[in-house]
Amino acid sequence: YMVASSPLRELGPVMAAILFASSAGGALTREIGLMKTTEQLEAMNVMAVNPVARVVVPRFWAGVLSMPLLASIFNVAGVYGAYLIGVQWLGLDSGIFWSQMQSNISFDYDVLNGLIKSAVFGVAVTLIAVHQGFHCVPTSEGILRASTRTVVSSALTVLALDFILTALMFTEGYDEKKCFGILGRFVCAVGRGGHLLFVVPRGRRQCSGGRVGKTLPRVGRVHR
C-alpha cells in the first residue's frame, strides 16, 4: 500500500514538478530570454503580432498539459520498481502484492488528487518560467540570472503548494465535493523579482463528514 500511495500522492507530482522546473522550466526561460535579447519579440510587435499570444501562451499550455503525463510516468515507474524489488528480489507473493494495492488504493482519493496536484504544479512552474524569460534583462548575464531564479522559485513554489494541497486533500474528514471548491479560493501570484504571494481567504470552514467543522485560522501573506 505504501509503495503505491507514496508515489501517487506525493513523490510522483512533487519530483516530476521539480525535475520539470530544473530542465524544461529553465529551457523555457532561456529560450524566451534569448528571443528578447535578439529583439525577436520587438520584431513581432513591429509586425503587429502579439508576442504573448504567439510565444508565451503555447509554451504555457504545453507545460501545463505535460505535467500530469510526466507524473503518471513517474508513478508507473515507481510502482513497477517496487514490484521488482519486492516480488522479484525479496520473494514476496505477486498476488498479495497486487491485491493489497488494489484493495487499498482509491482512484478518486489517491490517483485523481495526485493528478490535480501535478496540474497545479504545472501551472505554477510554467507561469514562473515564461514570466522570468519575458521580463529578463536582455543580456547573457540577465538570461542566466533569470534561469536561476526560475529553478529556485519553482522549487520553493512547488513545496509550498504541496503543503497546502496536501492539507486540503489528505486530511481526516475531507469531503471532495464540498471541499474541492476551496482550491479555487487560493491565489498564487508571481510578482516582479520572483516574489511569491499566497492569499488565503478569511474564516473558511472545514468540511468534516458532511458537516461544518472548525473555522480555519486566517493566514496572512507569505513573502519569499
C-alpha positions in Angstrom: 0.0 0.0 0.0 2.7 2.5 0.9 4.8 1.9 -2.2 1.7 2.8 -4.3 0.2 5.7 -2.2 3.6 7.5 -1.7 4.3 8.0 -5.5 0.6 8.6 -6.3 0.1 11.3 -3.6 3.5 12.9 -3.1 6.6 11.6 -4.8 5.2 11.5 -8.3 3.8 15.0 -8.6 6.5 16.7 -6.5 9.5 15.1 -8.0 8.1 15.4 -11.6 7.5 19.1 -11.0 11.0 19.7 -9.6 12.6 17.9 -12.4 10.4 19.7 -14.9 11.4 23.0 -13.4 15.1 22.3 -13.5 15.1 21.2 -17.1 12.1 22.3 -19.1 11.4 25.4 -16.9 15.0 26.7 -17.3 14.9 25.9 -21.0 11.7 27.9 -21.4 13.2 30.9 -19.6 16.4 30.8 -21.7 14.5 30.4 -25.0 12.2 33.4 -24.4 15.0 35.4 -22.9 17.2 34.7 -26.0 14.3 35.8 -28.2 14.1 39.1 -26.2 17.9 39.6 -26.4 18.0 39.1 -30.1 15.0 41.5 -30.5 12.7 38.9 -32.0 9.9 39.9 -29.6 10.3 43.5 -30.7 10.2 42.5 -34.3 6.8 40.7 -33.6 5.5 44.0 -32.1 6.6 45.9 -35.3 4.7 43.3 -37.4 1.6 43.8 -35.3 1.9 40.2 -33.9 1.3 39.8 -30.2 4.4 38.1 -28.7 2.5 36.9 -25.7 -0.1 35.1 -27.7 2.4 33.8 -30.2 5.3 32.8 -27.9 4.2 32.7 -24.3 0.7 31.1 -24.4 1.6 28.0 -26.4 4.5 27.2 -24.2 2.4 27.8 -21.1 -0.3 25.3 -22.1 2.4 22.8 -23.2 3.9 22.9 -19.8 0.5 22.6 -18.0 -0.6 19.6 -20.1 2.7 17.8 -19.9 2.9 17.8 -16.1 0.2 15.2 -15.4 1.7 13.0 -18.1 5.1 13.2 -16.5 3.7 12.5 -13.1 1.8 9.5 -14.5 5.0 8.1 -16.0 6.8 8.6 -12.7 4.0 6.8 -10.8 4.1 3.8 -13.2 7.8 3.6 -13.0 7.7 3.8 -9.1 5.1 1.1 -8.7 6.9 -1.2 -11.2 10.2 -0.6 -9.4 8.5 -1.6 -6.1 7.2 -4.7 -7.8 10.7 -5.7 -9.0 12.3 -5.1 -5.6 9.5 -6.7 -3.5 8.5 -9.7 -5.7 11.5 -10.4 -7.9 14.2 -9.7 -5.4 12.8 -10.2 -1.9 10.5 -13.0 -2.9 7.1 -11.6 -1.9 4.0 -13.2 -3.4 2.9 -11.3 -6.5 -0.8 -12.0 -5.9 -0.7 -10.5 -2.4 1.3 -7.5 -3.7 -1.2 -6.5 -6.4 -4.3 -7.4 -4.3 -3.3 -5.3 -1.4 -2.6 -2.4 -3.7 -5.9 -2.7 -5.5 -7.9 -3.0 -2.3 -6.3 0.0 -0.6 -5.8 2.4 -3.4 -8.7 4.6 -4.4 -8.8 6.3 -7.8 -10.6 9.4 -6.6 -8.7 9.8 -3.3 -5.2 8.8 -4.5 -4.8 8.9 -8.2 -7.1 11.8 -9.1 -5.8 14.0 -6.3 -2.2 13.3 -7.4 -3.1 14.4 -11.0 -4.8 17.5 -9.7 -1.6 18.3 -7.8 0.6 17.8 -10.9 -1.7 20.1 -12.9 -1.4 22.8 -10.3 2.3 22.4 -10.2 2.4 22.6 -14.0 0.6 25.9 -13.9 2.9 27.4 -11.2 6.2 26.2 -12.7 5.3 27.2 -16.3 4.0 30.6 -15.2 7.2 31.3 -13.4 9.3 30.1 -16.3 7.6 32.2 -19.0 7.4 35.2 -16.7 11.1 35.2 -15.9 12.0 34.8 -19.6 9.7 37.5 -20.8 10.9 40.1 -18.2 14.6 39.2 -18.0 17.4 41.7 -18.7 18.2 41.3 -22.4 21.9 40.3 -21.9 23.6 36.9 -21.5 24.0 37.6 -17.7 20.4 38.5 -17.4 19.3 35.3 -19.1 21.5 33.3 -16.8 20.1 35.0 -13.7 16.5 34.6 -14.9 17.1 30.9 -15.5 18.5 30.5 -11.9 15.5 32.4 -10.5 13.2 30.1 -12.4 14.6 26.9 -10.9 14.8 28.3 -7.3 11.4 30.0 -7.3 9.7 27.0 -8.9 11.2 24.5 -6.4 10.1 26.7 -3.4 6.6 27.2 -5.0 6.1 23.5 -5.6 7.0 22.7 -2.0 4.7 25.4 -0.7 1.8 24.4 -2.9 2.3 20.7 -2.0 2.0 21.6 1.7 -1.3 23.5 1.1 -2.8 20.9 -1.3 -1.9 18.0 1.0 -3.5 19.7 3.9 -6.7 20.2 1.9 -6.8 16.8 0.2 -5.5 14.2 2.6 -6.7 15.4 6.0 -9.2 13.4 8.0 -12.8 14.3 7.2 -12.0 15.5 3.8 -15.1 15.6 1.6 -14.2 16.1 -2.1 -17.4 17.6 -3.3 -17.6 20.2 -0.6 -14.0 21.0 0.0 -12.7 20.9 -3.6 -14.0 24.4 -4.2 -11.6 25.8 -1.6 -8.8 25.2 -4.1 -10.2 28.0 -6.2 -10.0 30.4 -3.3 -6.3 30.2 -3.1 -4.5 32.6 -5.4 -0.8 32.1 -6.3 0.6 35.2 -8.0 4.2 35.6 -9.1 5.3 39.3 -8.9 8.3 41.0 -10.1 11.6 39.8 -8.8 10.3 36.3 -8.2 8.3 37.2 -5.0 5.7 34.6 -4.1 2.3 35.7 -2.7 -0.3 33.4 -1.2 -3.7 34.9 -0.4 -5.8 32.7 1.8 -9.4 33.8 2.5 -10.6 34.7 5.9 -12.8 32.4 8.0 -13.0 29.4 5.7 -14.8 26.4 7.2 -13.5 22.9 7.0 -15.8 20.1 6.0 -15.9 17.0 8.2 -18.2 14.2 7.4 -20.6 16.4 5.6 -20.9 18.9 8.5 -19.3 22.2 9.0 -16.4 21.9 11.4 -13.9 24.2 12.9 -13.1 27.5 11.3 -9.7 27.6 9.6 -7.4 30.2 11.0 -6.7 33.2 8.9 -3.3 33.0 7.1 -1.8 36.3 6.1 0.6 37.0 3.3 3.8 34.9 3.0 6.6 36.5 1.0 9.8 34.8 0.0 
